[in-house]
Amino acid sequence: MLYAAFCMTVTLTLYSLFVVREERAKRLKRRLAHITGVPEAAAAGGPAAEGGPDEPLRGRVFQPVWSGFRKLFSRRMEEGKKARIEKRLLQAGQPFRMTPVDFRLLQLTLAVLLPGIGLAYGYVLDAGIGAGILLGLIGALGAFWLPGYYLKLKSRSRSRLALRELPDVLDLLTVSLEAGLGFDAALSKLVSRKEGVLPGEFRRCLEEIRLGKTRREALSGVRDRVVLDELKVLIGSILQAEKLGIGMVQVLRVQSQEVREQRRQRAEEEAMKAPIKMLFPLVLFIFPSLFIVLLGPAIIQFVQAFTGL
C-alpha cells in the first residue's frame, strides 16, 4: 500500500508540472494572438509546434528529461576517459552515431540489465542462490566486456576494408598528382570518385583543413582513426616529404609499389597456411568417413568369421 501511494504521488506531481507548463504556454499564445491579431494556432507555429499539446509525449516530457540527464552525466565524466572512448568510437567508425556519453550509458544500462536477467533466469530455473549469483556475475562481466569487444570487432573490420582499398586509393592519388593537381585537389578528386573507409576519412581530412587545421594535423587525425600500419607508414612518408620538400609523386609511387608487394606476400602467406588449415577437417571429418566406408565391410566379415567359429 505504501508503494502504491508513493507511485501515485510521483505520478500526480509529474502530471501537475506538465499541466502547469501547458497552461502557461496556452496563456502566452492567447496574449500573442490578442496583441498581433493572429489566430492562436498560427502564432504558435502550427498545431504541432514545439511544446504544444499536439506534440508527442516523448518530445514534451521524456526528451527534455533525457537531454538534461545526458548533460549532467557528461559533466561528471572525466575528460581523459571521454577522450579514450571517443578515440575507440572513431576507430570503429562511430557505430550508431554514438558519443562517449551514449557508450558509457550503454555500459551502465547493460551492467544493470544483464545481471538482473541472470538472477531472474536462475530464479525461474530454481537453481538456487549460488547459481543465481553466478549467473548475475556472468551477466555483469558480459555487460562490461561486450561493448568493448563489439568496438574491437568493428575496428578490425574497418581496418580490413581500408587495407583492401589502399592500393586503388594510392593509384588514383598518384595519377592525379602526375596530371598536375595539388595534393588537396588530388584528395578532392579521390573523394568525389570513390566511396569507402579511406575516402570517407580523407573527406573528413579535407573538411578539417577547410575549417582551419593544418595538413599535418588533419592527416595525423586520419592516422589515429584508422588502425592500419600501412596507412601510418604512408601518412608518415607524406608528412616527411612535405617537410623535406621531396616530390609527392615519387613518394606515392614507391608507397604504391610497396603496398602491392605486401598484398602479394600476404596472399602467398595465406596460400601456404591453407594446407595446415585443411588438415584438421580432414582428420576430424573426412578420414573417419573414409575408414568407415573402406574398412567397415572387412571388419564386419572379420567379426562374422570369428563369431562363426
Secondary structure, DSSP 8 states (H G I E B T S, - for coil): -HHHHHHHHHHHHHHHHHHHHHHHHHHHHHHHHHHH---HHHHTTSTT-TTSTTS-HIIIIIHHHHHHHHHHHHHHS-HHHHHHHHHHHHHTT-GGG--HHHHHHHHHHHHHHHHHHHHHHHHHHT--HHHHHHHHHHHHHHHHHHHHHHHHHHHHHHHHHHHHHHHHHHHHHHHHHHTT--HHHHHHHHHHH--SHHHHHHHHHHHHHHTT--HHHHHHHHHHHS--HHHHHHHHHHHHHHHHT--HHHHHHHHHHHHHHHHHHHHHHHHHHHHHHHHHHIIIIIHHHHHHHHHHHHHHHHHHHHHH-
